[in-house]
Amino acid sequence: MKKILVSPSKYVQDNGALADLGEYVLAFGKTALMVASEEDQSRVQSILDKALEKNEFKMVYGGFGQECTEDEVNRLIKVCKENKCEVVIGLGGGKALDTAKAVSHSEELPVITVPTIASTDAPCSSLSVVYNAKGEFKEYRFYRSNPNLVLVDTGIIAKAPTRFLISGMGDALSTYFEARSCERSFANNIPGGMSTKLAVAAAKLCYETLLEDSLKAIAASENKVVTQAFENIVEANTLLSGLGFESSGLAAAHAIHNGLTALEETHRYFHGEKVAFGTLVHLVLENAPKAEIDTVLAYCKSVNLPTCLADLGVMEVTDEKVRAVADMSCAPHESIHNMPFKVTSDDVFAAIYAADSLGK
């Protein structure tokens, strides 16, 4: 049985870490393409200026158009080539980081991911989630390696709106349950092997950390300060979830998320918010023990994560809408087929209604 564990080459987390960006860039080259939205860049420009003063390197600001689309990736590839960049930096949320990874893969360049929010585990992964111009899920793109460096400045993340941190908790919440399902079914993980014990342990530690430190981390975030609990949740949302999902695999929860993008009402909700509800559907599908479902429901309610379709903006629940989500969730290459039993669109249709009722 072939087991594979993948991870970033280096993970650095510290309050003030971004000021040392130049030190890490110069390990790869002297010219870096910065993939970041104007808003995200402006939030940290003073720190970037200090990094440029501290170490001499060139920063090419490429911008970012809010969605990780094929057109946006191609635009930034052109900027990268024109400026002969030697390293790509993705700064911001998961979509900016995914776009930077796509550019670096195409140009065979090293990539540094710098999350300014702890809303997903995208900073650590060797894949991108690509959407169409309407914001609907299009495809996963898988790459030959994980980021060369994940640089996490908790001081910056603490200043971001708390909703992002909570969304990251929703994304991280699915990690253990999906890893458990993949382990039970002997499903391939993202790099094409079986789970290692380390990967499953990371997924479990992620879940345990969420239950222990989430409320304390929210208190820190609301006051824009960095505490040990806040550091722990940033690590859980980013590193533990990243290792757990990629080296163990995805299952129903993320497939449900992808299905939910079929409903326009959900587009204003974050990835992790939709994944949180997807986790409840996942647990209903596998008929998890009532105590476990109760724990997850109580957790979601305590941190204000969605537990029903109304929480995701779907105020009028119809068979047509639920069927659209179920059908998209069960597309031929979706991760829902990693569950340790066959899952059909009818199964998902029923589980969504049941989870919605439980969540209310």
N, C-alpha and C positions, 0 to 999 in steps of 0.2 A: 504493500500500500504506500503510494507516494504521498508524503506530506510536504506542504510548502508554507513557509512563513515569509511574508514580505513586510517591509517597513521603510520609512524615510531613512536616508543615510545618517542624518543628524537631526535631533529635536532639541531646540533651545527655548526654554520658557523662563521669563524673568520680568520683573517690573523695570522697564527702561531698556529692554533688549534692542529696540529698533535703532537706538543711537549707535550701535555697533554694526549696522548693516554693511558699511563699506569694508570692514574687515573680512566679512564673509564673501562679498562680491569679488574682492581682489584674489580670492582663492581660485576663481574661475576665469577672470578676465577684467578688463578695465572699462568696458562699455556695457551697460545694463539697460534693457527695455523694461520700463515700469508699466504694467497693466493695472490700471486703477481708475475708478470713476473720478470725475472732477471733485465731487463731494468728499469721497474718502481720502483722496490725496490732500485736499485742503485741510482736513482735520489733523493731519500729521505732518504738514509741510515744514513746520518749524523744526521738527525732529529730523526729517530728511535733510534739511539744510545743515544741521549739526553733524549728521553722518557724513555729508559731503565735505565739510570742513575738517573733520577728524581723519578721514582717509580720502586720498585723491583718486576719484574715479568719475566716469561720465554717466549721467542718468538721462535716458531718452524717455520722455513722458508720452506714452501712446494713447492714454485715455482708455475708457471702457464704456460700451453702450448699453449697460444694464442687463443684457441677456447673453448667455453663452450660446451663440448661434453660429452656424457655418460661415455666414457672411462676416460676422465680427472677427472670428478666428482668421479668416483669409485677409481681412483688412490689416490686422496686427502683424501677420506674417510679412506683409509687404513693408510695413514700417520697420520691422526687425531687419529685413534684408537691406533696405535702403541705408540704414544706419550702421550696418555691420556689427550688430550687437553680439556679445559673447555669452551673455547670460540673461535669462528672463526672470523677472520678479512679478509675482501676482500679489497685489495688496488689496484687501477689502473682504467682502463676503465670499461665499462658496462659488458663485457664478464667475466672479473675476478670477479667482484662483483656478477654476476649471479651464477658463479661457487661456490663462497663462500656461497651464500644463499642455494644452492642445498646441499652442504655438511652439513651445520648447520641443515637443515631440516631433513636430513637422520639421523643425530646423536642426534637430539633433543637438540641442543646447541644454546645459544644466538649468534647473529651475529652482528658485527660492520662493516659498509661499509665506506670506505675512498676513495672517488673519487679523482683522481689526475688530471682529466680533467672534464670539464662540458659539455660532449658530448651527454649524454642521461639522462633520469629520472630514470634509473635503480637503483641508490642508495637507493631510498625511497620505492621501490615496493616490494610486497610479491609474486613475480613470477620471473622465469628465462626464457630466450629465449634460447632454446637448438638447436644446429646446428649439422649437420653430419660432417665427416672429410673433406668433400669438401667445407665446408662453406655455405652449403645450409640450409635454415630454415627447422627444423624438427618438433618442438613442443614447446608449452608453458607448463611450470610446475608451478602449483599454490600451495602456501604454507599456513600454518595455521595462520601465522602472518607476519607483516612487520618487517624490521630490528629493533633491540633493540636500535641502535644508528646509526645515519648518521653523520659522522664527516667530515666537509668540510673546508679544509685549503685553503683559497683563495690565499694566497701567493704562494702555490705550483701550483695551477691551472693557475695563471698568468704567470708562467714560461713555460707552455706547448705551443706547436704550436697553433696559432690562429685558424687554420682549425678545431681543435677539438671544440672550443667554438662555431664556426659558425655552425658546424654539430649539436651541441646541440640546437641551435636556430631552425634548421630545424625540429628536433624532437618535440620541444616545440610548434612550429607553428601549428602543427596538433591538439594540445590539445583542444583548444576551439571549433573547427569545429566538431571534433569527439564527444566531450561532448554534443554539441548542437544537433547533430543528435540522439544520444542515448536518450537525454531528450525528444525529439519530438516523438521517437518511443516507449518510455517506455521500452527500452531495459535494461536488467540486466547489472550492472557494474561488475567489476572483482570479488568482494566478493559475488555477487549474489543478489543484491538488486537494488533499484532505486536510482537515483542521489539525493543527498541533495542539497539544495540551496547553501550551503557553497562550495561544490565541483564544481558546475557550476560557482560560483563567482571566485573561484581560477583559473579555466580554462580561464575565460574571462580576469582576471587580468594578467595572463600569457601572453596572446596575446597583451594586451595594453602595458605591460612592454617591450615586444619585439619591438613594433613599436617606443616606446619612447627612449629606451636606447641602442639598439643594436649597432649602429654606434659609439656611445661614448665608449661602452665597447670594441669594436674592436680596437679602438685607444689605449686604455689602454693595451690591450693584446699584441698588436704589440710592445709596449714599455716595456712589462713585469712588469707593475705596477698595483696596486690595487686602483681603484677609486670607488666612490659610484655607478656610472653607472655599473661598472664591477661587484660589489657586487650584484646589482639588477638583472643583467642578469644571474649570477651564480645561484641565488635564483630562478629565473624564469625557467631556464633550469632543475634545480634539484628538488626543493621543489614544486613550483606551478604546474609545468607540472606533477610531480609525483602524487600529490594529485588529480589534475584534471583528468588525464587519468584513474587512478585506481578506483577512487570513482565515476566517471561518465561513463567510458567505452570507448572502442575503436570502430572504425567503418571502413570506406573505406580506409583512408590514410595508416594505418598500414597494412591492407590486401594487398594493392598495393605494399608496401615495400616487403612483404613476397613473392609476385609474382615475383617481380623484381630479387629476388635471383635465379630464374630459368635461368637467362642470365649470363653467365660467365663473360661477359664484365663489369658487375656491381659490381663484387666481390671486386674490389679495392676501391670502394667508401664506405663511412661511412653510418651507419644506418640512421642518421638524414638527410643526403644528399638524400638518396632514399625516406625517408618519406616526404621531402619537395616537391618532384615531385608528390608523392602520394597524398599530400594535394591538389594540383592543379587538379588531376584527381577526387578526392573526390568532389571538388566544381563544376566541370563540370557535374558529375553524378547527383548532386542535383539541377542543373541549378541555381546556386547562382547568385545574382544580378551582373551585369557587373562591377559596381563600386567596389564591394567586391573582385572580381577576379582581377581587375586592381590593387587594393591595395596590394593584396598578391603577384602578379607578380612583382610589383615595389619594394616591400620589398625584395623579393628573389634576384632580380637583384642587389639591393643596397648592400647586404651583400655577394653576390657571392654564392648563393645557386642555385642548379640545377633547371631549369625551362623546360627542354626538355630532350629527351632521349639521344641526343648527349652529353649533359652535364654529363651523367652517363656512357659515353664510348660506347654507342650503336650508332655507326656511320652509320651502314646499318640497317635501320628499315624495317623489312619484316612482312608480315601477320603471318608467322609462329612464329616469336619471340613474337609479340604482343599477339597472341593467347595463347602462353605458359604462359605469364604473367597473362593474363585474367583468364585462367583456374585455375591456382594456387591460384589466389586471391579469387576465388569463391569456394574453397574447402568447404565441408559441414560444418565444424566447424569454418570457418573463421569469423573474426569480421566484415566483409563487410555486413553480414546479420543482423547487428544492425542498418543499415540505415532504415529510416522511410518509405521505399518502397522496393519492391522486386527488387533485383539486379541479373542479369544473366551475364554469361560470355560474351554474345553478347553486353550487355550494357557497360561492362568494356572495351571490345575491342574498341568500338566506342569512349568512353571517353578518352582512352589513346591517340588515334590518334588526337582527338580534343585538348586535353591539350598540346600535343607535338607541335601542330601547333600554339596554342596561346603562348606557351613559347618561341618559336623561334622568 
